[in-house]
Amino acid sequence: MVNHKIKIEILRTCEQCPKKLPVGSFVVLSNVPGAEVPQGVCARAFHSIYPSAMGMRFSDATYWEQGKGCLDIVCPDSQTTYRLSRFNE
């Protein structure tokens, strides 16, 4: 079974974001998270990210990707933009 790692990078942030993460910071999903939100990512944002991240983790391509192996997701609460990127080491 395919099992890619997913990089979640901050592309754009805004004043309403409770985490106030700097642009360019990132976390990597290397294990399938259960109910645990990665450190530094807001739970509300992760709720929006998780379904797409899991689809990207376990497939080589999805129809909703915007480029080869990447997808931008905007947090519905703060308009912070995250880029999900698929990679293997």
C-alpha positions in Angstrom: 0.0 0.0 0.0 1.2 3.5 -0.8 2.1 5.5 2.3 3.5 9.0 1.5 4.5 11.6 4.0 2.6 14.9 3.9 4.2 18.3 4.6 1.8 20.9 5.9 3.3 24.4 5.2 2.0 27.8 6.1 1.7 29.9 2.9 -0.3 32.8 4.3 -1.5 33.8 7.7 -3.8 36.5 9.0 -4.6 38.4 12.2 -7.6 36.1 13.1 -5.4 33.0 13.3 -5.1 31.9 17.0 -1.7 30.2 16.4 0.0 33.1 14.6 2.5 30.7 12.9 5.1 32.3 10.7 4.9 31.9 6.9 7.1 29.1 5.8 6.8 27.0 9.0 5.7 23.4 8.5 4.9 20.1 10.1 5.1 16.6 8.6 2.5 13.9 8.9 4.5 10.7 8.8 2.3 8.5 10.9 -1.5 8.3 10.5 -2.7 10.6 13.3 -5.7 9.5 15.2 -7.5 12.3 17.1 -4.2 14.0 17.8 -3.6 17.4 16.1 0.0 18.0 15.1 1.8 20.4 17.3 1.5 24.0 16.0 -1.6 23.4 13.9 -5.0 24.7 15.1 -7.6 22.0 15.6 -10.1 23.8 13.5 -7.6 24.1 10.6 -6.6 20.5 11.0 -10.2 19.5 10.7 -10.2 21.0 7.2 -6.8 19.6 6.3 -7.2 16.0 7.5 -9.5 14.5 4.8 -7.3 15.8 1.9 -4.1 14.8 3.7 -5.3 11.2 4.2 -6.3 11.0 0.5 -2.9 12.3 -0.6 -1.1 10.0 1.9 -2.5 6.8 0.5 -2.6 7.5 -3.2 -0.1 8.7 -5.9 -2.5 11.3 -7.3 -5.9 12.7 -6.5 -8.2 14.7 -8.8 -8.4 17.7 -6.5 -4.6 18.4 -6.4 -3.7 21.8 -7.9 -0.2 20.7 -9.0 1.9 17.6 -9.0 1.6 16.4 -5.4 0.3 19.6 -3.8 -2.9 21.2 -2.6 -3.7 24.5 -1.0 -6.3 24.6 1.8 -7.7 27.7 3.5 -8.8 27.6 7.1 -12.5 28.4 7.2 -12.1 30.4 10.4 -9.0 32.5 9.9 -8.2 32.5 6.1 -4.8 31.1 6.9 -3.5 29.2 3.8 -1.8 25.8 4.2 0.0 23.9 1.4 -0.1 20.1 1.6 2.7 18.4 -0.3 3.3 14.7 -0.8 6.8 13.3 -0.6 8.9 10.3 0.1 12.4 10.2 1.7 
